[in-house]
Amino acid sequence: MAIAKAERLMNLALCLLGTRRPLTKRELRGSIEAYLQTDTANDEAFNRMFERDKDDLRELGLIIETVEGLDGETGYLARRDSNRLPPITLDAEEAAALGLAAKVWQQARLAGAASGALQKLRAAGMPVAEDPYDTPGHSALEPRIPVHESAFEPLMLACRDRRPVVFDYRKANAARPEQRQVEPWTLECWRGHWYLAGWDRDRAAERVFRLSRITGRVRLRSGAFTAEVPDHVTVRETVESWAGETANGTARIRLRSGHGYPLRAKALSTREAGDGWDELEIPYGHGLDAWLVEFGPDVVVLAPEELRADVVDRLRAVAKG
């Protein structure tokens, strides 16, 4: 639905920019496919849609003039000279930053848009190189944000458009998924995993959801948000805490020798435990149990007991399928 609206707004903008004279609502209704599909007998619904679209385009920066015709009918147009952007000028460092940013999205659907934007900048004479830090056959900087989850794109659109969503979510320690109604705030990437932060309507509280645990299709819903969207920095801190980055204690684990290097990098202390195992003291915060499960049989939790129980519950849920 968000894509359909974007297409409708684009078509309306093209009509208003491409005319030499003001176009009436009647003429625009007969020229734009989305308006043609509205009930011809329901002028009130069309008028509401047209007024919303016109306001949205103005909010996006398009200057739309309203002209009263000699016959008393109102016409609309967007003059090209009033809506022309000034020439874009980028220095070498700015162009390099854009080129680097565009490479981030090579695994997502945004890759096409990023590549097309760079091509347009090159055509306009901007100094955008394929790889501004390239050495023969190697790149000093190779940014990647992997996006494998099908839920990413609809959630990204929902966050952008402030649209509530419904999806089935399976917690790590649950055998079956359950439906969640969420007002999405933002998407964040931690430790190579994507998380959605938002307001869970059923629980009347903020929640963080790992995208890889969303099953089935994400359904967009109409209507306004019921909870206030917090500052982006606050949301990032929430995701950081739920993703296990904020520690409020320590845990002791046994780790098989030669395995679990991300855990070793965070270890506060490490000692050999014998028989091919090491004992580590690591920071303990919310979400650590989910991370430890990913290391499977190479990790054994020694303390605290509640962390050990959480890890066992998650492993049992995985074993049940």
Salt bridges, closest charged atoms under 4 A:
GLU27 OE2 - ARG21 NH2 2.80
ASP43 OD1 - ARG29 NH1 2.79
GLU44 OE2 - ARG48 NH1 3.12
GLU51 OE1 - LYS54 NZ 3.00
ASP53 OD2 - ARG8 NE 2.64
ASP56 OD2 - LYS5 NZ 2.96
GLU65 OE2 - ARG79 NE 2.86
GLU73 OE1 - ARG26 NH2 3.79
GLU130 OE2 - ARG122 NH2 3.60
ASP131 OD2 - LYS103 NZ 3.33
GLU142 OE1 - LYS103 NZ 3.32
GLU142 OE2 - ARG144 NH2 2.75
GLU153 OE2 - ARG109 NH1 2.77
ASP161 OD1 - ARG160 NE 2.84
GLU178 OE2 - ARG180 NH1 3.42
GLU178 OE2 - ARG203 NH2 2.73
GLU183 OE2 - ARG201 NE 2.78
GLU188 OE2 - HIS232 NE2 3.37
GLU188 OE1 - ARG236 NH1 2.68
ASP200 OD2 - ARG180 NH2 3.06
ASP200 OD2 - ARG203 NH1 3.21
GLU245 OE2 - ARG191 NE 3.17
GLU245 OE1 - LYS266 NZ 3.85
ASP278 OD2 - ARG264 NH1 2.94
GLU279 OE2 - ARG252 NH1 3.04
GLU279 OE1 - ARG271 NH2 3.01
ASP289 OD2 - ARG314 NE 2.63
GLU294 OE2 - HIS193 NE2 3.47
GLU294 OE2 - ARG210 NH1 2.99
ASP298 OD1 - ARG256 NE 2.83
